[in-house]
Amino acid sequence: MKETVWKWTARSAGAAILSGLALTGSAFAQEASEVSAYVDNSYLFLISGMVVMFMAAGFCMLEVGLVRSKNAATQSVKNIMIYSVAGIMVYLVGYHLIYPAESWLIEGVLASPDWLWNEGDREALDGAGYAPASDWYFQMVFVATAASVVSGTVAERVKLLPFMIFTAVLTGFIYPIQASWQWGGGWLSELGFADFAGSTLVHSTGGWAALVGAIILGPRAGKYVDGKVNPMPGSNIPLAALGTFILWLGWFGFNGGSQLAAGTAADINAVSIIFANTNLAAAGGVVAAAILTPIFFKKMDPTIVMNGAIGGLVAITAEPLAPALWESILIGAVGGAIIVFFVPLLDKLKIDDVVGAIPAHLVAGIFGTLVVAWNGGDIVAQATGVVAIGAFVIVTSAVTWLLLKFTIGIRCSEEEEMEGIDKVELGLEAYPEFSK
């Protein structure tokens, strides 16, 4: 009897130990899985953010290549300053305006200002499933991208100081407020509006601000004379091509990182599909522009072909996951065709867009947002978002540009413009040996 009791006790203890080990192992495995997903998600934000940050170099090279040599140094400085000002403004106030959590001043419309973003507990796993600072960094580089769109459009005649003040307002307030309507859980997200990576929230926002700035500034001296358009060719087409390729590369981080997760097989498969669709849309935009420019302009225009890639990329940005690969090519092709038709339209309207950013970012962004309905989106919600964000950015940008115009002034004089903004604003030239 004692032996039987002893055996039963030993077996029960063994079972209890094994059960305890199993539970411990299960808990450990679950914790390890959570940590692994946390790390993977954070790495997606960080690596994608670094790639998107490189887009600042792409915008810089594209703009420097498409302006005249006497303004190249100014464009270089502007782009470095844009990225820097955007980072500081998103830290000071912008991030909290994009993601207000429950702190709405006007529910779903305007967040309550909360100064100075804080990175949180450096030791703990954040409940969102990724490191808070990784998300802050990823969102910051998006804000800088929107501001870069404006730079190229108003190039060669805007003063440096007022432009940087406008950049601070755009990155600290205008962009974050409208972004909160969707990405911050505001009224557009409740309506059903969809913008995966920002065809409207990023690119059209920058495009609207650029359009308003171009109209208030007016065209460059000598651009439109006696009803004729006087071409002002860029100084370095190979440099512009390099900028295009850098932007193309940056878009993989822009769209791929917007999956916001990489901790599961489904997530990483989605990121991979986004990469493929993004690449094919850009290719479709290039090919469409290359085919159409000889038809309408007699010869292929390299600047329009390059912008065709950007138009295709912007068009796919609102929904780069849902379309089939062949659909992405078509969406990108329409984005490229938009460049071909809207560049001369702007000239007819005497709106001087130096680098073609308005067709590529604004118009292609609107198209990309609306075409989400092709893959199941709500066309009414999409159109409502386009109109609402457009109206908000137009009004706030116009107020900002006009305040600057009637206070410190926003435009160089005609004499300064003819001499070149590099000498006027910086006291040096980008290529001094050539001028000598």
N, C-alpha and C positions, 0 to 999 in steps of 0.2 A: 504493500500500500504506500509506504513511504517512498519507494522507488518510483511508483506511478505518479505520485504528487510532484516529486522532484523533476521528472521528465516533463510533466505538464507545465510546471513553473518555468523550466528552462526554455521550453518551446515558446511560451507566452512572452518571456523576456526577449528572446531572439526576434520574435515577430514584431515586438514593440520597437526594438532597436532598428530593424530593417525598415519598419514603417516610418520611424523618425528620420532615418537617413534618406528615405525616399522623399519625404516632405521637405527636408532640408535641401536635398538636391534639386527638387522642383522649384523651390523658392529661389535657390541660387541661380538656376537656369533662367527663371523669369527675370530676375534682377539683371543678369548678364545680358539677356536679350534687350531689356530696356536701355541699359547703358550703351549697347552696341547701336541701337537705333538712334539714341540721343547723339552719339558721336557722328554717325553717318549723316543724320539730318543737319547737324551743325557744319560738318565739312561741306555739304552741298551748298549751304549759304555762303561759307567763307570762300570756297574755290570759285563758285559762280560770281560772287561779289568781286573777287580779284579780276576775273575775266571782264565783267561789266566795267570795272574801273578802267581797264585798258581801252574801253571805248572813248574815254576822254582823250587819249592819244589819237584815236581814229578821227574823232571830230576835229582835233587840232590839225592833223596832217591834211585832211580833206579841205578844211577852210583855208589853210595856208597855201595849198596848191591852187585853190580857185580864186583867191584874191590877187591883185596886182602886187608885184614885189615890194612896192613902196609902203604896203600895209601888212606885210607878212609878220614882222616882229610883234606888232600890236595884237594880231590874232593869236600868236603863240602865248603871249602874256595873258590875254583874256581867258584862254582855255585853262591855263594853270590856275588862275584866280577863281574861275567858275567852280572848279572842283573843290577848292579850298573853302570858299564862302559857303557852298552848299553843305559841306561837312559840318561847319560850325553852326549854321542855322538849323540843321536837323537836330543837332545836339541841344541847342538852346531851347527850341520850341517845336520844331517841325514834327519830330517823331510822335510826340504826345498828341498833336493835332491829327495825325494820320490814324493813330490807334488810341482813341479816347477811353476805351473800356466802358465804364459806366459814367464817366465824368462828362456828360453832354451838357453844354450851356443851353443849346436848342436841340432837343432830342432828334438824333439822326441827321442833323444839318451842320451844327457847329459845336466843336468840343470846347470844354472849359480850358483856358490856357493853363498849362502846367510846365513851368520852366525847368530846364536842366534834366535831361534824361539820365537815369541811374541804371547801372549795369546789374544791380541785384546781388544776390548771394553768390559769391565766387566759388563756393564749395559744393553747393547743392545742385541736384538735377532739377531744372525748371519744369513746371507742370506742362508747359506747352510742348515739350518733347525736343527742344533744341536750346542751345546756349543763347540767352537773350542778346548778348552783344553781337552774335553772328547775324541775327535778324536785323538789329539796328544797322549794322554795316551794309547788309544787302539792300535795305530800303534806302540808305543814304546815297548809294551809287545810282539808284534809279532817279532820285531827285536831281542829281547832278546831270544826268542824261537829258532830262526835260529842259534844263537851263541851257545846255549846249546847243539845242535846236535853235534857240533865239540868236545866238552869237553869229552864226553864218549869215542869216538873213539880213541883219542890220549892219553888216561889216562895211568898212571903208568910208563911213561918214558919222558914226556915233562916237561920242566922247567916252573915254574909258571910265571916269568916275561915275557919271549917271548910269551907265550900263551896269556897273557893279552894284550900285544901289538897287536898281531894278532886279538884278539877280538875287539879292538878299531878300527882297519882298516876295519874289516868285518862289524861291526855295523854302523860305520860312513860313509863308502864309498861304499864298494862292494855290500852289500845288498841294500842300498837305490838307487843306480844307476840302477840296474836291475829291482827293483820294480817299478821305475818310467816308465819303458817301457810299463807297463800294467796299474797299479793303478794310475799313474800320468798322464795318457793320452798320453803316448809315442807311439813309432812306432808299438809295438806289439798290443796295443789296437786298433789301426787303421787297423791292418792286420786282426783282428777278433779273436785273441788269447783269450782264456777264462781260468781263474784260480780263482774261486770264493773266496776261503780263503787261497790259497797258497800251493797247493801240490808241485808246482815247485818254485814259488817265495819265499817261506819260507823254506820248508822242503828239496827240492832237492838242493837249494842253500846251506843250511847247510851241506847237504850230500856231495856235490862236494868239499866244503872246507875241510870237514873231510877226504875224500878220498885222496886228494892231500897231506894233512898233514900226514896221515898214511904212504903214500908211501915215502915221503921225510924223515920222522922220522925213518922209519924202524920198524920192529917188536920188541916186548919186548925180553929181553935176555932169551934164553932158550925156546922160544915159538916154533920155528921150528928148529929141530936138526936132521941131517942125513935123511932128507926127511920125517920125522915124525912130526905130530902135537902134542905137549904136552899141554894137557888141563890145564888151570889155573883157577880153579873154583872161583866164587865170594865168598865173606865172609859172606853174609847175604841175603839169598833168600827171607825170609819174608819181609825184608826191600825193596827189589826190587819189590815184589808184591805190597807193599804199594805205591811205586812210580808209578807203572803201573796204579793203581786205581786213583791216583791223576791226572795223565796225562789224563786218560779217562774222568774224571770230567772236567778238563780244556778244553777239546776239545768242550764241549757244548758252552763255551764262544767263543772259537776260531772260530767255524763254525757258530754258531747262531748269534753272534755279527756281523759277516760279511754280514748279511742282510742289515746292516747300517741304518735300520729304524724300528720303532715299533709304529708309530703314527696312524696307520690305522688297521682295521680288517684284511685286506689282508696281511699286513706286519707281524703282530703277528701270523697269521696262518702259514705264511712261516717260521718264526722262529721255530714254534712248529714242523713243518714237518722236518726241518733241524735237530732238536734234535733227532727225531725218526730215521731218516736215519743214523745219526752219530752213535747212539747207536747200531743199527743193524749191521752196517758195522764192528764195533769193535767186536761184538759178532761173526760175520761170520769169522773174522780173527782168533779169539781164537779157534773156533771149527775146522777150517781147519788145523791149526797148531797142535792141539791136536790129530787129526786123522792121519795126515801125519808123525809126528815124530816117533811114534812106528813102522811105516812101514819102514822108511829109517834109523832109528837109534836104532832100537830094543826096546828102551824104550822111554817114553815120556820125553822130555827135558823141564823143567819148564821155562828156560830162553827164549827158542824159542817160547813157548806158550805165554808168556808175551809179547814178541815182536810181536807176531801174532796180538794182540790187537792193537798195535801201527801201524803195517803195514796196518791193515784194516782202521784205523782212517786216516792215511795219504792218502790212496787211495781214500777215499770218499771226501776229503777236496777240491779237485778241482771243484766238483759240487755236493753239498750235498742237493740241493733242487729239481732238476729235476727228479732224479730216483724214480721209484716206490720202495716201501719198500722191496720187494723181490729182486729187482735189487741191492739195497744197500747191502744186505746180500752177494750176489754173488761177488760184487766189493770188499767187505771186505775180503771175503774168498780168492780171488786171492792175495790180499795184504798179508794175512797170509801165503799163500803157497810160496810167494816170499821169505819170511824169511827162510823157511825150505830149499829151494834150494840154496839161495845165501850165507848163512852163511858158509857152507862147501866149496863153490866155492872160497870165499875170502881166506880161509885157503889154498886151493890148489895153489892160486896165491901168497901166503905168504904175504898177506895184513892183518895186525893185527888190528882188530876192536874189542876193548875190550867189548863193550856193544851191538854190533850188530846194530849200528845206520845207517851204510851205506845201508844195505838191507832195513831197516825199513823206512828210510827217503828219501834216494836217489832213490833207485830202485822202491819202492812202490809209491813214488812221481811221477816218470816218468810214471808209469802205470796209476796212477790216472788222470794225465793230459791228456794222450792219450785217455783214455776211456770216456772222456767227449764227444767224437764224437759219442758214442753210443746213446746219448740223444740229438743229433742235432748239436753238435759242428763241426767245420771244422778241419778235421784230418791234413790237410796240415799246417794250422795255428798253431795247437797244437804242431805238430812235430817241426815246425820252432822255436817256443818259447822254447821248451825243448833243442834243439841244441844250439840256440843262447845264452841262459842263462847259459847252461853248459859250453860252450866255454869261455864265459866271466869270470865266476867264477873260472874255472880251471886256466886260465892265470893269473888273478889278485891274486888268492890265492897262486899259485906257486911262483910268483915274491915276494910276501910278506914273505912266509915261507923261501925261499932261501936267501933273504936279511937278515933275522933274523939268519939263520943258519950260514952264513959266516961272521956275525958281532959279535953278543953276544952269539951265540950258542942256540940251541933249545932243546937239549937232555941231560939228566943226564948221568953220566958215568955208566958203568956196575956195578961198586962197589956200587955206590949210589943207583942204581936201585935195587940191591939185598938187600941192607939194608932197603930200603923203602923210598919213597919220603917224607913221613911225617917227619921223623927225619932230613933229609937233608934240606928240604925247610922250615920247620916250627919249628924244634927242639922239637917236641913232638909227641905222638902217639894218635890215636883215642881211643884205648882201652888199656891203660897202665897197668891196673890190670891183664889183660889176659897174657900179655907178661912177667910180673913178676912171 
